Amino acid sequence: MIVTLVACVLLSAETAEKPSAPEPITAYHVINLEGWDVYVNKRLLREEKELGDEATQLLKDKLREICRLVPKRPLAELQKTPIWLELDDDKFDPCACYHPDVAWLRQNGFLDKKEKCVEISNARTFLDWSRQQPFMILHELAHSYHDRVFGYDDAAIKAAYERAKESGEYEKVLRHNGKEERHYAMQNPMEYFAEGTEAYFGTNDFYPFVNVELKKHDPQLHKLLGEIWRD
């Protein structure tokens, strides 16, 4: 994942002034897509309907793909995570994130109800970035699974991350654009888990890109993900 796609609790941005009040819950229309409750900003149903229709269809396609790839037991847990689709609420994150902490939401002018939810903060950016990051929704849902099911202090995930970090094997890897960079997974254990999940089930934008490459590059993580995501 590109570096700006993070769980929002990890962002350190501070607002100089008191944040403006968030849009009320009445500003959203709730639909169900492939088993997920999705809160769609009504501006995407009215003034920006064409954009809203396109973003909603893409989200539906991505969720259907997740349903096809993820085993039933963990899939049922993922479907407990609501998703919010915004027009342009991207003051802290340009595209998508997971909100684990209600205190952060209150401090920064977000609805409390977005706690433990995935937010697509900009519909247009979601459409654009999905070309290079086709599994960004799974990435954010993986943050939710990590947080709600195992906890961010899970010892096994932390140990795998520390081993990978110490190995140096993620310090210079190929990106989808042909450049070699430090893997975003090295930010912290949460990103390590979410990035690995992308490669395990789909395609990441950093090497290892897919399952067979993950198994070769980081067999310990590959084995751990197999245990975590099994039925």
Backbone torsions as a table, in degrees:
resi	resn	phi	psi	omega
1	MET	NA	144.3	175.4
2	ILE	-63.3	153.1	-165.9
3	VAL	-63.1	-20.4	-178.5
4	THR	-83.7	-7.7	179.1
5	LEU	-90.8	93.2	-175.8
6	VAL	-136.2	161.9	170.8
7	ALA	-64.7	128.1	-167.9
8	CYS	-62.5	-23.8	179.6
9	VAL	-63.3	-19.7	-176.8
10	LEU	-86.6	-9.2	-179.8
11	LEU	-73.9	141.1	-177.0
12	SER	-107.1	7.6	-178.3
13	ALA	-61.8	139.2	178.6
14	GLU	-120.4	143.9	177.4
15	THR	-94.5	135.0	-178.8
16	ALA	-70.2	-29.3	-179.4
17	GLU	-119.5	166.2	176.4
18	LYS	-61.4	130.0	-177.4
19	PRO	-64.7	148.7	177.2
20	SER	-68.2	156.5	-179.4
21	ALA	-65.5	140.9	178.4
22	PRO	-71.5	162.4	173.6
23	GLU	-62.3	143.5	-178.7
24	PRO	-70.7	164.6	-180.0
25	ILE	-60.3	-25.3	178.5
26	THR	-69.4	-10.1	178.0
27	ALA	-81.4	3.0	-176.1
28	TYR	-123.6	147.0	173.6
29	HIS	-112.8	127.5	-176.1
30	VAL	-93.4	127.4	174.9
31	ILE	-126.5	167.3	175.7
32	ASN	-115.8	124.1	177.5
33	LEU	-120.7	112.8	175.1
34	GLU	53.4	33.2	177.3
35	GLY	98.1	-5.8	178.5
36	TRP	-102.3	137.5	168.5
37	ASP	-77.1	126.2	-178.2
38	VAL	-122.1	122.5	178.3
39	TYR	-94.6	108.2	-176.6
40	VAL	-99.1	124.5	175.5
41	ASN	-60.4	128.9	-173.5
42	LYS	-63.7	-18.2	174.6
43	ARG	-64.5	-26.3	176.4
44	LEU	-79.0	-6.9	176.8
45	LEU	-104.7	-9.9	-176.7
46	ARG	-123.9	-89.8	-175.1
47	GLU	-58.8	-36.5	-177.8
48	GLU	-117.0	46.2	-173.9
49	LYS	-62.9	-40.0	-179.5
50	GLU	-61.8	-45.8	176.1
51	LEU	-63.1	-42.5	179.9
52	GLY	-61.8	-42.6	178.9
53	ASP	-62.7	-41.5	-178.5
54	GLU	-67.6	-43.6	-179.4
55	ALA	-67.6	-39.6	179.2
56	THR	-64.9	-40.9	178.8
57	GLN	-65.6	-41.4	178.2
58	LEU	-63.6	-43.2	178.3
59	LEU	-60.9	-42.7	177.9
60	LYS	-59.9	-43.2	179.1
61	ASP	-62.9	-42.0	179.9
62	LYS	-65.6	-41.4	179.8
63	LEU	-68.6	-36.3	176.8
64	ARG	-63.6	-39.0	177.8
65	GLU	-65.3	-40.0	176.8
66	ILE	-61.9	-41.0	177.5
67	CYS	-60.5	-34.2	-179.4
68	ARG	-74.9	-31.3	-171.4
69	LEU	-95.5	-35.7	-172.8
70	VAL	-90.2	133.2	177.9
71	PRO	-56.9	157.4	-169.4
72	LYS	-60.9	-42.9	-176.6
73	ARG	-63.3	-55.0	177.5
74	PRO	-66.7	-29.5	177.0
75	LEU	-60.1	-41.7	179.0
76	ALA	-60.7	-34.6	176.6
77	GLU	-69.8	-42.2	178.6
78	LEU	-60.0	-37.3	-177.3
79	GLN	-71.8	-7.0	174.6
80	LYS	-81.9	-8.0	-177.9
81	THR	-93.6	109.2	177.4
82	PRO	-64.8	155.9	179.1
83	ILE	-124.0	136.0	177.8
84	TRP	-110.8	128.7	179.4
85	LEU	-111.0	110.7	-176.4
86	GLU	-104.6	158.4	174.7
87	LEU	-76.0	-55.5	-175.1
88	ASP	-157.5	43.5	178.8
89	ASP	-90.0	65.0	-168.7
90	ASP	-116.1	33.5	-177.8
91	LYS	-68.9	-23.7	179.0
92	PHE	-113.6	-29.3	-179.9
93	ASP	-137.3	130.3	-174.6
94	PRO	-74.1	-15.5	-175.3
95	CYS	-142.4	-64.1	-174.4
96	ALA	-151.6	148.3	177.6
97	CYS	-159.7	169.6	173.9
98	TYR	-112.3	137.3	-177.7
99	HIS	-105.9	98.7	-179.7
100	PRO	-87.9	-15.1	-165.8
101	ASP	-127.6	114.7	-178.7
102	VAL	-66.2	-31.5	179.5
103	ALA	-62.7	-41.4	177.1
104	TRP	-62.8	-41.4	179.6
105	LEU	-60.2	-47.1	-179.4
106	ARG	-63.7	-42.3	-178.2
107	GLN	-63.7	-30.1	-172.8
108	ASN	-110.8	13.5	171.7
109	GLY	80.7	35.7	176.5
110	PHE	-112.6	157.8	174.9
111	LEU	-64.5	136.6	175.2
112	ASP	-56.6	-32.9	-174.5
113	LYS	-64.4	-14.0	178.7
114	LYS	-80.4	-3.1	177.4
115	GLU	-61.5	138.8	-179.3
116	LYS	61.7	30.7	179.4
117	CYS	-124.1	159.8	169.7
118	VAL	-95.7	137.2	177.4
119	GLU	-121.3	128.0	167.5
120	ILE	-94.6	105.4	-168.4
121	SER	-82.6	-18.8	179.9
122	ASN	-145.0	112.7	-174.7
123	ALA	-62.8	-40.9	-178.8
124	ARG	-66.2	-43.4	178.9
125	THR	-64.4	-36.8	176.2
126	PHE	-57.3	-44.9	178.5
127	LEU	-63.9	-43.9	-176.1
128	ASP	-69.9	-46.2	-174.3
129	TRP	-74.5	-20.3	-178.3
130	SER	-64.1	-18.4	178.2
131	ARG	-67.7	-41.4	-179.6
132	GLN	-93.6	-21.5	-177.4
133	GLN	-128.4	70.0	-171.3
134	PRO	-66.2	-16.5	-178.4
135	PHE	-114.8	31.5	-179.9
136	MET	-64.7	-32.6	179.1
137	ILE	-68.7	-42.0	175.3
138	LEU	-61.6	-38.9	177.8
139	HIS	-56.1	-49.1	-178.3
140	GLU	-70.0	-37.4	176.0
141	LEU	-65.6	-31.4	176.2
142	ALA	-64.4	-36.7	174.1
143	HIS	-58.7	-43.1	179.6
144	SER	-63.0	-45.7	-179.7
145	TYR	-61.2	-45.1	178.1
146	HIS	-58.7	-47.9	-177.0
147	ASP	-67.8	-51.6	-170.1
148	ARG	-81.2	-34.9	-173.7
149	VAL	-92.8	-42.8	-175.9
150	PHE	-108.3	-31.4	-175.0
151	GLY	91.6	142.2	-178.4
152	TYR	-67.5	-10.9	177.2
153	ASP	-96.7	14.2	-178.4
154	ASP	-55.1	125.4	-173.2
155	ALA	-67.2	-39.3	-176.8
156	ALA	-66.3	-42.7	179.3
157	ILE	-67.7	-41.7	177.8
158	LYS	-61.2	-43.2	-178.9
159	ALA	-64.5	-41.3	178.5
160	ALA	-64.2	-40.3	178.1
161	TYR	-62.9	-47.5	-178.5
162	GLU	-62.3	-40.1	178.0
163	ARG	-62.8	-44.8	-179.7
164	ALA	-64.2	-40.1	179.9
165	LYS	-64.4	-44.0	-179.1
166	GLU	-68.5	-27.4	-178.2
167	SER	-69.6	-26.4	-177.5
168	GLY	77.7	3.3	-174.1
169	GLU	-74.7	-10.3	178.9
170	TYR	-107.5	4.8	-174.3
171	GLU	-73.4	-27.1	-179.9
172	LYS	-146.9	98.2	-178.0
173	VAL	-129.2	162.5	-178.7
174	LEU	-75.2	138.8	173.0
175	ARG	-100.2	167.6	178.6
176	HIS	-61.9	-23.3	-178.1
177	ASN	-89.4	4.8	178.1
178	GLY	91.7	-6.5	179.5
179	LYS	-88.2	156.5	175.1
180	GLU	-104.6	128.0	-175.8
181	GLU	-144.3	168.2	171.4
182	ARG	-69.5	132.7	-177.7
183	HIS	-65.7	136.9	179.0
184	TYR	-62.7	-22.0	178.4
185	ALA	-59.7	-20.6	-177.4
186	MET	-81.7	3.4	176.8
187	GLN	-63.0	-44.7	-175.6
188	ASN	-175.1	172.0	-179.6
189	PRO	-61.0	-31.0	-179.2
190	MET	-65.9	-45.1	179.4
191	GLU	-71.3	-33.1	176.3
192	TYR	-59.3	-45.3	179.7
193	PHE	-66.7	-45.8	-176.9
194	ALA	-68.4	-40.7	177.7
195	GLU	-64.7	-42.8	177.7
196	GLY	-62.3	-37.6	179.0
197	THR	-63.0	-39.2	176.7
198	GLU	-57.2	-49.0	-178.4
199	ALA	-69.6	-33.8	-177.6
200	TYR	-64.7	-42.3	-176.3
201	PHE	-101.3	-25.1	-171.5
202	GLY	-142.7	-119.6	-178.0
203	THR	-138.1	128.5	175.5
204	ASN	-98.9	166.6	177.1
205	ASP	-98.1	2.7	171.0
206	PHE	-119.3	148.6	170.2
207	TYR	-72.0	137.9	0.1
208	PRO	-71.5	128.2	-174.2
209	PHE	-78.6	-38.1	-173.0
210	VAL	-133.6	175.5	-171.8
211	ASN	-54.6	-49.5	-175.2
212	VAL	-64.6	-33.7	177.5
213	GLU	-72.8	-37.2	176.7
214	LEU	-62.1	-42.7	-179.7
215	LYS	-61.3	-36.7	179.7
216	LYS	-76.9	-42.5	-173.5
217	HIS	-77.6	-38.9	-175.1
218	ASP	-142.8	73.1	-176.0
219	PRO	-60.6	-29.6	179.3
220	GLN	-66.8	-44.3	177.7
221	LEU	-66.6	-41.2	179.5
222	HIS	-57.7	-44.6	179.1
223	LYS	-65.7	-42.9	-179.8
224	LEU	-62.7	-43.1	178.8
225	LEU	-64.0	-37.1	176.5
226	GLY	-60.6	-36.8	178.4
227	GLU	-74.2	-41.2	-177.0
228	ILE	-68.3	-40.3	-173.2
229	TRP	-96.5	9.0	-178.0
230	ARG	-76.6	161.8	176.3
231	ASP	-67.9	NA	NA
